[in-house]
């Protein structure tokens, strides 16, 4: 079932099987991105390996397409906000926190993938360079250890430019490092702007009073009023 907007009845969910099937098999992205999910599900659940496709990377990419469904989480959060009456400031900060954490996680996975793939192939990577600088045997590190160091590097890049202890080693890693710096810079700017906006709007009446006072002063300046009249 799916939610029917502007329903004439008190039943908010569509229960007719034919209408549900049409909605599920509609054009992808239609119905305000609520319809057409059949085609995405069909691509992701098809047993491609039994149809002759042996590329493991291609199969992983197809399964990752299901993460597009995460877009529906934003709508669910919006309905929860309306129903529960949660503070907008709290919701805004939590949304910013989740988006930032998800972005840092994916960047961490990219850096960890380069390290693990290079270690398997015996190539020089940022991880092997880190092991040479710290005299640690990174070949004995677990996946969690590599993920932990990658998370540390991405978090340090998010809040600054890093500390120089983890550096790229190849041209691919240099390009990824540049992309990480620009992406996290924009991300951190949005985080700070969001926090400043929330803090500045905590006392809305005081903010409104200050704005009206500034407008009044501008008006009196434009009319060249003397100081006694301003009082």
N, C-alpha and C positions, 0 to 999 in steps of 0.2 A: 504494500500500500504506500501511497505518497500523499503529501499534504495538498489539499485543494484550496487555492487562494480564493477569497471572496465567495466562499460557499454559502448558498442560501439556506442550508440546513445547519444544525449544530454539530453534525458529524464532519470533523475536519479532515478525515482521511478517506481517500477513494477506495472503495471495496469491490467495485465491479471488475471481475477478472479480465474482461476484454479491454477495458480502458487502461488497466494496469499494464497489460501486455503492450498496448500501443505506446504508452508512455515509456516503457522500458526499452522498446525497440525503435524509438523515434530517432531523429537526426541528432548525432552527438553534439552536446552543448546547447541544445534548444531547451525551452522551458526554464530560462534563467539558470542554466547549467544543472538542472535536476533531472532531465530526460536523456535517453539515448545511452545509458550505461551498459546496455547489452553488448554493444560492439567492442567496447573496451574489455569487458569480462570475457567475451568470446576469444579475443586475441591472447589474453593472459592465461586462460585455462586450457587452450588447445595443446595437446601432446605433440609439440613440434619434433621432439626427439624421435618419436615413432613414425613421423612423416618424412624422415630423412635428414632433418636438420641436426647436425652434430656440434655446432658452435656453442660452447658453454657461455661465452660472453654475450652472444645474441639472445640466448634464453634468459639470462639475468636481466638484460635490458628490457625485454618484454615483460618480465615479472615486475620490474620497477614501474611500469606504466600504471599499475594499480594504485600507486601512491597519489595519482591525480585525484583519487577519491578524498584525499585529505582536504580538498577545497570545500567539501561539504561540512567540515568541522566548524568553519567560520560561521556558517549559517546556523548550525546548532548552537554555537556559543551566543549568537545574536538572539535566538529564541529564549535561551536560558537567562540572558540579561534582562529581557523584557518581562519574563515570568517571575524571576526571583527579585528583581529590583536591585541588582548589585550596583555598587558605586562605580560610576564611569571611570573615576581616577584609578581604582583598583583594577578594573577590567583593562584599561589602556596599558597600565604597567605590566600586567600579566601577559597580555598579547605581545607586547614588545619583548618581554623576557623569553617567551616561547620561540618567537621568530629568530631572535638572536642566538639562542641555544641551538636551535635546529640548523642554522647556517654554520655556526662554528663546528657542529657535529659533522656535517657533510664535508667541510673543508678538512677536518681531522681525518676523515675516512680517505680522502684523496691523498693526503700526505702519507698516511699509513700504508695505503695501497702501493704507492711508489717505493716505499721502503721494503715492504714484504716482497714485491715483485723483483726488485733489484737484488735482494738478498738471495732469493731462489735462483736467479740467473747468474749470480756471482759478479754483478756489476757494482760500480761505485755509486753510492747514493748519499743523501744527506745523513742517513743513519750511520753508514760506515764512516763518514767523515766525523760525525759526532763521537763515535767509538774511538777513533784515532786520537782525537783531542783530549778525551777524558780517560783514555787507556782502559776502556771497558770492552768486554767481549759481547758485542751486540748480537752475535750469532746465536747466543744462548737466551736471548730475550724472548719472552712470550708475546703473543699478539696484544695482550692487555698492556704490557710494558711499552710496546711501540705506540699503541693508541694513546697511552698516558702522556708520552713525550710529545706526540703530535698535537694533542689537546693543549698542552702547555705552550707550545709554539704558537698555535692559532689564537689562544687567549692573550698571550703577550703581544701579538701583532694587532689584535683587536683594540687593546687599550693603549697601544704605543707603536713602536717600530721594532719591538723585540730587544733582546739583550745581546745578540751576537753569538750566543753559544750554539744555536742551531742555524745552519746556513745551507743554502742549496749547493748542489755539486755539479749538476748537468744543466744544459740549456733548457730542457723541459722543466726542471725544478725551478730555474730562475724565472721562467715565464709564469709558472704557477705561483711563485712567491710574489711576483708583481701583481698578479690578479688577486691574490689573497690580501695584499696591502690595500689596494684600491677598494675592494669589496668591504673589508672590515672597517676601513675609514668611513665610508658612507654609512655603514651599519651603526658604528659608534656615534656618529653625528646624529643619526635618528634617535638613538637611545637617549643622548643628552638632551636633545630638543624635546623629546616626549616627557622626560622627567621635569624639565624646566616649565613646560606648559602645564603639567599637572600641579606642580608646586605653586605656580603663579595664580592658578584658578582655585586654590583651596579656600581662599576668602574672597568669594565673588563680589560681595557687597563692598568690601574695601577697594577692590579693583575698579568697580563701577564708580565709586566716589572719587577716586583719584583721576579717572578718565574725565568725569564731568568737571572736576576742578581744573584740570589742564585745559579743557575746552573753554571754560569760563575765562581763564587767564588769557588765552589767545584772543578771545572776543574783546576783552577790555584793552588789550594791547592794540588791536586793530582800530578801536575807537579812541585811542589816546586818552584814556581816562586817568585822572590824577590819583595819587595815592589815597587822599581822604575819601574820594568817591568809591574806591575799591574796597575800603573797609566797610 
